[in-house]
Amino acid sequence: MTEPNAPLPIVDDGLGNSSYLVDLGDGRALAVDPSRDPSPYLAAAERAGLQIAFAAETHLHADFVSGAAELAAFGAHVLAPAAGGLELPHKGLGDGDEIDLGGLRLRALATPGHTPEHVSYLLLDGDRPVALFSGGSLLVGAVARTDLIAPDRTEELARALDCGAAIVGVNSRDLETLEIDERVPERLMPLIPSSVVGVWESGVHDVESVRRAAECGADAVLVGSALSRAGDPEALVRALSRVPREGRRG
């Protein structure tokens, strides 16, 4: 096996998602956190003369649709957090679990916070670390937000505010059942001080849903799958952006 190359970042500025293609050094490749359209990964692999053999997910994504299933259709084995309950065929990994990638090893490290099931992946060549894929748990120059996924997470909101968080996201999607419950952000958003940016996450797909978020005091909304399904994403963004903010008291 030849020396593996440095991971190739594949960035989707529209989604704010960074994914990676890793040359495993034996003609195969690993894709980490791929977004729904598989073509950038397949094209990059073809240019390098590689076959994508593995697609690894660090967590369940509330803001975009994963491309792991699409890459699996091209022969990739899907790796994902065991606690995520992913429904498509996959190898579930927990803290400390390792998988042999054909010389290199991938070790899962439990890093809950952004989502409960979140894992990071440490790529090893023998005992030598090659790369760490931290998903949504650690960003360049910052740490990621924690998703508030259920009504019983009010205490997490209090802790986030206590720590001086400047931006707090409240997710209307229960990441365990994947069901939308707009009552969650409706209840929690008014508890966020006006000095903190409150973001309504998930379930935002049209002007009416943005208006509802604004009425609850949301400063911003996170729109994911609605944009990927829209025939004219730019027109949808313009329409959603016209809804005025109403702000919160306090």
Backbone as numpy.savetxt, mean C-alpha at the origin, in Angstrom:
# Nx Ny Nz CAx CAy CAz Cx Cy Cz
25.30 -19.03 -9.89 24.45 -17.84 -9.89 25.32 -16.60 -9.89
25.01 -15.62 -10.73 25.77 -14.39 -10.79 25.31 -13.43 -9.70
26.12 -12.41 -9.45 25.80 -11.40 -8.44 24.50 -10.68 -8.80
23.51 -10.59 -7.85 22.26 -9.90 -8.17 22.48 -8.41 -8.35
21.72 -7.83 -9.26 21.81 -6.39 -9.48 21.01 -5.65 -8.42
21.27 -4.34 -8.32 20.51 -3.51 -7.39 19.04 -3.49 -7.81
18.12 -3.43 -6.85 16.69 -3.38 -7.19 16.38 -2.20 -8.10
15.53 -2.44 -9.09 15.11 -1.39 -10.02 13.80 -0.79 -9.51
13.79 0.49 -9.12 12.52 1.09 -8.67 11.60 1.37 -9.85
10.32 1.09 -9.66 9.29 1.42 -10.64 8.26 2.27 -9.91
8.26 3.56 -10.21 7.48 4.53 -9.43 6.25 4.96 -10.21
5.11 4.91 -9.56 3.86 5.45 -10.11 3.55 6.73 -9.35
3.89 7.87 -9.96 3.71 9.16 -9.28 2.24 9.44 -9.01
1.35 8.96 -9.90 -0.07 9.20 -9.70 -0.59 8.52 -8.45
-0.15 7.29 -8.21 -0.57 6.56 -7.02 0.31 6.87 -5.82
1.49 7.45 -6.07 2.43 7.64 -4.98 2.99 6.31 -4.49
3.11 5.35 -5.41 3.57 4.02 -5.04 4.93 3.73 -5.65
5.84 3.23 -4.83 7.14 2.76 -5.32 7.17 1.24 -5.20
7.40 0.59 -6.32 7.56 -0.85 -6.33 8.94 -1.16 -6.92
9.31 -2.44 -6.88 10.68 -2.77 -7.26 10.72 -4.08 -8.04
11.67 -4.14 -8.96 11.96 -5.37 -9.68 13.40 -5.75 -9.34
13.57 -6.97 -8.87 14.88 -7.42 -8.40 15.38 -8.56 -9.28
16.55 -8.37 -9.85 17.23 -9.43 -10.61 17.83 -10.41 -9.60
17.35 -11.65 -9.61 17.81 -12.63 -8.63 19.13 -13.28 -9.04
19.63 -12.91 -10.20 20.95 -13.37 -10.60 20.97 -14.71 -11.32
19.77 -15.29 -11.57 19.73 -16.59 -12.24 18.73 -16.59 -13.40
18.46 -15.40 -13.93 17.51 -15.30 -15.03 16.08 -15.07 -14.58
15.87 -15.02 -13.26 14.54 -14.78 -12.74 14.52 -13.46 -11.95
13.30 -13.00 -11.66 13.15 -11.72 -10.99 12.07 -11.78 -9.93
12.17 -10.86 -8.98 11.18 -10.67 -7.92 10.59 -9.28 -8.08
9.25 -9.19 -8.06 8.57 -7.89 -8.06 7.99 -7.66 -6.67
8.22 -6.47 -6.13 7.75 -6.14 -4.78 6.70 -5.04 -4.86
5.54 -5.29 -4.25 4.41 -4.34 -4.21 4.03 -3.82 -5.61
3.80 -4.70 -6.55 3.44 -4.25 -7.90 2.05 -3.64 -7.93
1.87 -2.57 -8.70 0.54 -2.01 -8.91 -0.17 -2.79 -10.01
-1.45 -2.46 -10.24 -2.32 -3.35 -11.01 -1.83 -3.62 -12.43
-1.34 -2.61 -13.12 -0.91 -2.79 -14.51 0.43 -3.53 -14.53
0.47 -4.75 -15.03 1.72 -5.51 -14.99 2.73 -5.11 -16.07
2.31 -4.29 -17.03 3.16 -4.03 -18.19 4.51 -3.39 -17.85
4.62 -2.44 -16.89 5.95 -1.90 -16.61 6.92 -2.95 -16.08
6.42 -3.90 -15.31 7.28 -4.94 -14.74 7.66 -5.96 -15.80
6.69 -6.33 -16.63 6.97 -7.29 -17.70 7.94 -6.70 -18.71
7.76 -5.41 -19.02 8.65 -4.76 -19.99 10.07 -4.65 -19.44
10.19 -4.26 -18.16 11.52 -4.14 -17.55 12.19 -5.51 -17.48
11.42 -6.54 -17.15 11.99 -7.89 -17.09 12.44 -8.36 -18.47
11.63 -8.05 -19.48 12.00 -8.47 -20.85 13.28 -7.78 -21.31
13.40 -6.49 -20.98 14.62 -5.76 -21.38 15.86 -6.37 -20.74
15.70 -6.87 -19.53 16.84 -7.45 -18.81 16.99 -8.94 -19.06
16.10 -9.52 -19.88 16.17 -10.95 -20.14 15.78 -11.80 -18.94
14.79 -11.33 -18.18 14.39 -12.01 -16.95 12.95 -12.51 -17.03
12.64 -13.50 -16.23 11.28 -14.00 -16.05 10.87 -13.69 -14.61
9.70 -13.03 -14.43 9.25 -12.69 -13.08 8.73 -13.96 -12.41
9.46 -14.43 -11.41 9.13 -15.69 -10.75 8.37 -15.49 -9.44
8.51 -14.29 -8.83 7.87 -14.03 -7.55 7.29 -12.61 -7.54
6.13 -12.47 -6.90 5.53 -11.15 -6.65 5.23 -11.08 -5.17
5.88 -10.17 -4.46 5.76 -10.08 -3.00 4.96 -8.85 -2.60
3.99 -9.05 -1.73 3.17 -7.97 -1.18 3.58 -7.73 0.27
3.84 -6.47 0.62 4.15 -6.17 2.01 2.91 -6.04 2.87
1.76 -5.66 2.24 0.53 -5.46 3.01 -0.66 -5.36 2.06
-1.85 -5.35 2.62 -3.05 -5.10 1.83 -3.13 -3.62 1.55
-3.32 -3.26 0.29 -3.29 -1.86 -0.12 -4.71 -1.30 -0.16
-4.94 -0.23 0.61 -6.27 0.39 0.62 -6.40 1.45 -0.47
-5.26 1.89 -1.03 -5.32 3.03 -1.96 -5.08 2.65 -3.42
-4.78 1.38 -3.71 -4.69 0.95 -5.11 -4.83 -0.55 -5.18
-5.10 -1.04 -6.39 -5.29 -2.47 -6.61 -3.93 -3.10 -6.94
-3.60 -4.16 -6.23 -2.33 -4.83 -6.43 -2.27 -5.52 -7.79
-1.06 -5.66 -8.31 -0.86 -6.36 -9.57 -0.36 -7.78 -9.38
-0.38 -8.28 -8.13 0.15 -9.62 -7.88 -0.63 -10.68 -8.66
-1.95 -10.54 -8.70 -2.76 -11.53 -9.42 -2.43 -11.52 -10.91
-2.22 -10.32 -11.47 -1.88 -10.22 -12.89 -0.53 -10.87 -13.17
0.46 -10.67 -12.29 1.77 -11.28 -12.50 1.69 -12.79 -12.28
0.79 -13.23 -11.37 0.62 -14.67 -11.17 0.12 -15.34 -12.44
-0.68 -14.61 -13.22 -1.17 -15.16 -14.48 -0.03 -15.38 -15.48
1.10 -14.70 -15.26 2.28 -14.88 -16.12 3.28 -15.85 -15.48
2.86 -16.52 -14.40 3.71 -17.55 -13.81 4.40 -17.19 -12.51
4.16 -15.99 -11.96 4.82 -15.60 -10.71 4.15 -16.26 -9.51
4.96 -16.64 -8.53 4.46 -17.12 -7.25 4.23 -15.92 -6.34
3.05 -15.84 -5.73 2.72 -14.69 -4.90 3.12 -14.95 -3.46
3.83 -13.98 -2.88 4.22 -14.02 -1.47 3.50 -12.87 -0.77
2.94 -13.12 0.42 2.16 -12.09 1.10 2.12 -12.38 2.59
1.76 -11.37 3.40 1.64 -11.60 4.85 0.60 -12.68 5.14
0.96 -13.64 5.97 0.03 -14.71 6.32 -1.22 -14.17 7.00
-1.05 -13.07 7.76 -2.18 -12.51 8.50 -3.11 -11.68 7.62
-2.75 -11.50 6.35 -3.55 -10.66 5.47 -4.80 -11.33 4.93
-4.84 -12.66 4.97 -6.01 -13.37 4.47 -6.25 -13.18 2.99
-5.18 -13.05 2.23 -5.30 -12.86 0.78 -6.02 -14.07 0.18
-7.00 -13.81 -0.71 -7.82 -14.90 -1.23 -7.20 -15.62 -2.42
-6.33 -14.95 -3.19 -5.73 -15.64 -4.32 -4.64 -16.58 -3.81
-4.29 -17.63 -4.59 -3.24 -18.55 -4.15 -1.93 -17.82 -3.86
-1.35 -18.10 -2.70 -0.12 -17.41 -2.31 0.58 -18.18 -1.21
1.83 -17.80 -0.96 2.60 -18.33 0.17 2.54 -17.28 1.27
1.92 -17.63 2.40 1.80 -16.69 3.50 3.04 -16.71 4.37
3.54 -15.52 4.70 4.77 -15.40 5.49 4.51 -14.59 6.75
5.08 -15.05 7.87 5.01 -14.32 9.13 6.39 -13.90 9.57
6.47 -13.28 10.73 7.73 -12.75 11.22 8.80 -13.84 11.31
9.92 -13.60 10.64 11.04 -14.53 10.67 10.99 -15.62 9.62
9.86 -15.78 8.94 9.77 -16.79 7.90 10.67 -16.43 6.73
11.26 -17.44 6.12 12.14 -17.21 4.97 11.71 -18.09 3.81
11.99 -17.62 2.62 11.74 -18.41 1.43 12.98 -18.36 0.54
13.33 -19.51 -0.01 14.49 -19.62 -0.89 14.09 -19.15 -2.29
14.79 -18.15 -2.78 14.50 -17.61 -4.10 15.45 -18.18 -5.16
16.14 -19.25 -4.79 17.07 -19.86 -5.74 18.49 -19.39 -5.51
18.92 -19.32 -4.27 20.26 -18.83 -3.92 20.15 -17.67 -2.96
19.37 -16.69 -3.32 19.03 -15.61 -2.41 17.89 -16.06 -1.50
17.77 -15.39 -0.33 16.68 -15.69 0.59 15.91 -14.41 0.88
14.61 -14.56 1.08 13.75 -13.44 1.45 13.18 -13.72 2.83
13.48 -12.83 3.78 13.02 -13.00 5.16 11.94 -11.97 5.47
10.81 -12.45 5.99 9.72 -11.54 6.38 9.97 -11.02 7.79
9.73 -9.72 7.97 9.87 -9.07 9.27 8.56 -8.38 9.60
7.94 -8.75 10.72 6.67 -8.14 11.09 6.88 -6.66 11.40
6.19 -5.79 10.67 6.28 -4.34 10.90 4.87 -3.75 10.89
4.01 -4.17 11.84 2.64 -3.66 11.87 2.63 -2.17 12.22
1.56 -1.51 11.84 1.44 -0.08 12.13 0.68 0.59 11.01
1.29 0.62 9.83 0.58 1.15 8.66 -0.69 0.33 8.44
-0.54 -0.99 8.49 -1.68 -1.92 8.55 -1.29 -3.03 9.52
-2.27 -3.72 10.11 -1.94 -4.72 11.13 -1.09 -5.88 10.63
-1.32 -6.29 9.37 -0.63 -7.47 8.85 0.70 -7.15 8.18
1.11 -5.90 8.15 2.26 -5.45 7.36 3.54 -6.20 7.71
4.25 -6.64 6.67 5.59 -7.18 6.84 6.55 -6.44 5.92
7.79 -6.35 6.33 8.86 -5.88 5.45 9.66 -7.11 5.01
10.41 -6.96 3.93 11.17 -8.10 3.41 12.66 -7.75 3.36
13.46 -8.60 3.98 14.91 -8.46 3.93 15.45 -9.49 2.94
16.12 -8.99 1.90 16.71 -9.86 0.88 18.14 -10.16 1.28
18.47 -11.46 1.35 19.77 -11.89 1.85 20.51 -12.71 0.80
21.80 -12.46 0.70 22.70 -13.29 -0.09 23.62 -13.97 0.91
23.32 -15.21 1.27 23.98 -15.82 2.42 23.51 -15.09 3.67
24.47 -14.56 4.44 24.13 -13.75 5.61 24.23 -12.25 5.32
24.53 -11.92 4.07 24.74 -10.51 3.72 23.43 -9.88 3.24
22.97 -8.82 3.94 21.77 -8.13 3.47 22.01 -7.48 2.12
21.08 -7.67 1.19 21.17 -7.06 -0.14 20.24 -5.86 -0.24
19.04 -5.99 0.31 18.05 -4.90 0.25 16.98 -5.14 1.30
16.35 -4.05 1.73 15.20 -4.12 2.63 14.03 -3.42 1.96
12.92 -4.12 1.84 11.71 -3.54 1.25 10.71 -3.29 2.38
10.53 -2.01 2.70 9.77 -1.65 3.89 8.32 -1.28 3.60
7.89 -1.36 2.33 6.50 -1.11 2.00 6.00 0.22 2.49
4.86 0.20 3.22 4.29 1.44 3.74 4.71 1.75 5.16
5.65 0.96 5.73 6.02 1.18 7.13 7.09 2.24 7.29
7.91 2.47 6.26 8.99 3.45 6.32 9.17 4.06 4.95
9.06 5.39 4.88 9.20 6.10 3.62 10.51 6.89 3.63
10.94 7.35 2.48 12.17 8.12 2.38 11.99 9.43 3.15
12.77 9.62 4.20 12.72 10.85 4.98 11.54 10.94 5.92
10.77 9.84 6.09 9.58 9.93 6.93 9.13 8.52 7.30
8.08 8.47 8.14 7.41 7.20 8.39 6.00 7.29 7.85
5.40 6.16 7.55 4.09 6.16 6.93 3.00 6.37 7.97
1.84 6.79 7.47 0.70 6.97 8.36 0.19 5.61 8.82
-0.51 5.60 9.95 -1.21 4.41 10.41 -2.65 4.50 9.98
-3.14 3.44 9.34 -4.55 3.41 8.95 -5.41 3.09 10.16
-6.46 3.88 10.38 -7.42 3.61 11.43 -8.54 2.80 10.80
-8.61 1.50 11.13 -9.43 0.62 10.30 -10.77 0.26 10.90
-11.03 0.63 12.15 -12.29 0.19 12.74 -12.68 1.12 13.89
-13.96 1.10 14.28 -14.40 1.99 15.35 -13.64 1.82 16.65
-13.11 0.61 16.90 -12.41 0.41 18.16 -10.98 0.96 18.13
-10.63 1.68 17.05 -9.29 2.26 16.94 -9.26 3.72 17.37
-10.27 4.19 18.09 -10.26 5.57 18.56 -9.04 5.85 19.42
-8.63 4.85 20.18 -7.45 5.04 21.03 -6.21 5.30 20.19
-6.11 4.65 19.01 -4.97 4.89 18.13 -4.97 6.33 17.63
-6.16 6.86 17.36 -6.26 8.26 16.94 -5.71 9.16 18.04
-6.10 8.89 19.27 -5.62 9.69 20.40 -4.10 9.62 20.51
-3.54 8.40 20.32 -2.09 8.25 20.40 -1.39 9.02 19.28
-1.96 8.93 18.07 -1.36 9.64 16.94 -1.33 11.14 17.18
-2.42 11.66 17.70 -2.47 13.10 17.98 -1.53 13.46 19.13
-1.41 12.56 20.11 -0.52 12.79 21.24 0.93 12.88 20.79
1.27 12.13 19.73 2.65 12.11 19.22 2.94 13.30 18.32
1.95 14.15 18.10 2.17 15.34 17.27 2.04 15.09 15.79
1.25 14.08 15.40 1.08 13.79 13.97 0.50 15.00 13.25
1.07 15.34 12.10 0.59 16.48 11.33 -0.50 16.07 10.34
-0.51 14.80 9.97 -1.51 14.26 9.04 -2.04 12.96 9.63
-3.35 12.82 9.69 -3.97 11.59 10.20 -4.98 11.09 9.17
-4.82 9.83 8.75 -5.76 9.23 7.82 -6.75 8.35 8.55
-8.02 8.50 8.21 -9.08 7.66 8.78 -9.67 6.83 7.66
-9.52 5.51 7.77 -9.92 4.62 6.69 -11.34 4.12 6.90
-12.19 4.29 5.90 -13.55 3.78 6.00 -13.63 2.30 5.65
-12.52 1.74 5.18 -12.50 0.31 4.83 -11.92 -0.49 5.98
-12.65 -1.51 6.42 -12.13 -2.45 7.40 -11.18 -3.38 6.66
-9.89 -3.32 6.95 -8.91 -4.09 6.20 -8.94 -5.58 6.54
-9.75 -5.97 7.51 -9.92 -7.38 7.79 -11.06 -7.98 6.95
-12.16 -7.22 6.81 -13.30 -7.71 6.02 -13.36 -7.07 4.64
-12.62 -5.95 4.45 -12.58 -5.15 3.22 -13.91 -4.44 2.95
-14.80 -4.41 3.93 -16.07 -3.72 3.77 -15.92 -2.24 4.11
-16.68 -1.39 3.40 -16.68 0.05 3.64 -17.73 0.38 4.69
-17.34 1.18 5.69 -18.27 1.67 6.70 -17.99 3.16 6.90
-18.78 3.99 6.23 -18.54 5.44 6.27 -18.80 6.03 7.65
-19.43 5.26 8.54 -19.67 5.77 9.88 -18.37 5.94 10.66
-17.33 5.19 10.28 -16.05 5.28 11.00 -15.43 6.67 10.83
-15.15 7.13 9.59 -14.61 8.49 9.47 -15.61 9.56 9.89
-16.90 9.31 9.73 -17.88 10.29 10.18 -17.79 10.52 11.68
-17.45 9.45 12.41 -17.35 9.58 13.86 -16.00 10.13 14.30
-14.92 9.68 13.61 -13.58 10.04 14.06 -13.08 11.38 13.52
-13.50 11.75 12.31 -12.97 12.97 11.70 -13.20 14.21 12.56
-14.38 14.38 13.17 -14.58 15.58 13.99 -13.70 15.63 15.24
-13.08 14.49 15.61 -12.20 14.46 16.78 -10.80 14.98 16.47
-10.49 15.16 15.18 -9.16 15.62 14.78 -9.12 17.14 14.85
-8.15 17.73 15.58 -8.07 19.19 15.67 -7.88 19.82 14.30
-8.32 21.05 14.15 -8.22 21.74 12.86 -6.77 22.01 12.46
-5.85 21.95 13.42 -4.43 22.17 13.11 -3.78 20.94 12.47
-4.49 19.80 12.46 -3.99 18.56 11.88 -4.76 18.27 10.60
-4.06 17.83 9.56 -4.71 17.48 8.30 -5.41 16.13 8.45
-6.73 16.13 8.25 -7.49 14.90 8.33 -7.81 14.37 6.95
-7.46 13.11 6.68 -7.64 12.52 5.35 -8.65 11.38 5.44
-9.70 11.47 4.62 -10.71 10.39 4.51 -10.19 9.40 3.48
-10.04 8.14 3.88 -9.47 7.12 3.00 -10.50 6.04 2.68
-10.51 5.62 1.43 -11.34 4.53 0.91 -12.81 4.94 0.80
-13.47 4.32 -0.17 -14.88 4.59 -0.39 -15.16 5.90 -1.09
-14.11 6.56 -1.60 -14.27 7.83 -2.30 -14.25 7.54 -3.80
-15.38 7.79 -4.49 -15.44 7.43 -5.90 -16.18 8.43 -6.77
-16.87 9.41 -6.15 -17.59 10.39 -6.95 -17.74 11.68 -6.16
-18.36 12.68 -6.78 -18.50 14.00 -6.16 -19.30 13.90 -4.87
-20.33 13.07 -4.86 -21.17 12.96 -3.66 -20.38 12.42 -2.47
-19.50 11.43 -2.71 -18.72 10.88 -1.60 -17.68 11.89 -1.11
-17.13 12.71 -2.00 -16.20 13.77 -1.57 -16.95 14.83 -0.77
-18.16 15.15 -1.21 -18.97 16.13 -0.49 -19.29 15.63 0.92
-19.56 14.34 1.03 -19.85 13.77 2.34 -18.63 13.85 3.25
-17.44 13.57 2.68 -16.21 13.68 3.46 -15.98 15.12 3.91
-16.25 16.07 3.01 -16.05 17.48 3.35 -17.00 17.91 4.46
-18.22 17.41 4.42 -19.20 17.77 5.45 -18.78 17.27 6.83
-17.98 16.20 6.86 -17.49 15.68 8.13 -16.22 16.39 8.58
-15.71 17.30 7.74 -14.52 18.06 8.10 -13.23 17.55 7.54
-13.28 16.60 6.60 -12.04 16.09 6.00 -11.34 17.20 5.21
-10.02 17.29 5.37 -9.23 18.26 4.61 -8.84 17.71 3.25
-8.78 16.39 3.14 -8.35 15.76 1.89 -8.98 14.38 1.82
-9.01 13.81 0.62 -9.49 12.45 0.44 -8.43 11.66 -0.32
-8.40 10.36 -0.06 -7.49 9.46 -0.77 -8.32 8.65 -1.76
-8.04 8.84 -3.05 -8.81 8.18 -4.10 -7.88 7.19 -4.80
-8.30 5.95 -4.90 -7.45 4.93 -5.51 -8.11 4.25 -6.68
-8.90 3.20 -6.41 -9.45 2.37 -7.48 -10.40 3.12 -8.39
-11.09 4.15 -7.87 -12.01 4.92 -8.72 -11.26 5.56 -9.88
-10.03 6.00 -9.65 -9.24 6.61 -10.72 -8.78 5.57 -11.73
-8.41 4.38 -11.24 -7.94 3.35 -12.17 -9.07 2.83 -13.04
-10.33 2.94 -12.56 -11.47 2.48 -13.34 -12.06 3.56 -14.23
-11.72 4.82 -13.94 -12.35 5.94 -14.66 -11.91 5.97 -16.12
-12.84 6.23 -17.02 -12.49 6.37 -18.43 -11.65 7.60 -18.68
-11.89 8.66 -17.89 -11.13 9.90 -18.01 -10.70 10.32 -16.60
-9.57 9.80 -16.11 -9.14 10.09 -14.73 -8.94 11.59 -14.47
-8.42 12.32 -15.45 -8.19 13.75 -15.25 -9.50 14.49 -15.03
-10.53 14.11 -15.78 -11.84 14.75 -15.62 -12.41 14.44 -14.24
-12.20 13.21 -13.77 -12.69 12.85 -12.44 -11.98 13.66 -11.37
-10.66 13.79 -11.48 -9.90 14.59 -10.51 -10.39 16.03 -10.49
-10.62 16.60 -11.67 -11.11 17.98 -11.73 -12.47 18.11 -11.05
-13.36 17.14 -11.28 -14.68 17.19 -10.67 -14.60 17.07 -9.15
-13.78 16.15 -8.67 -13.64 15.94 -7.23 -12.99 17.15 -6.56
-12.06 17.79 -7.27 -11.33 18.92 -6.70 -12.20 20.16 -6.54
-13.32 20.21 -7.23 -14.19 21.39 -7.16 -15.03 21.41 -5.88
-15.10 20.27 -5.17 -15.89 20.24 -3.93 -15.16 21.06 -2.87
-15.79 22.09 -2.30 -15.09 22.95 -1.34 -14.90 22.27 0.00
-13.79 22.60 0.63 -13.53 22.13 2.00 -14.42 22.92 2.96
-14.88 22.24 4.01 -15.68 22.93 5.01 -14.93 23.12 6.32
-13.87 22.34 6.51 -13.04 22.49 7.69 -13.69 21.96 8.96
-12.89 21.96 10.04 -13.39 21.50 11.34 -13.16 22.58 12.38
-13.94 22.54 13.38 -13.73 23.46 14.51 -12.78 22.83 15.49
-12.09 23.69 16.24 -11.22 23.20 17.30 -9.76 23.31 16.94
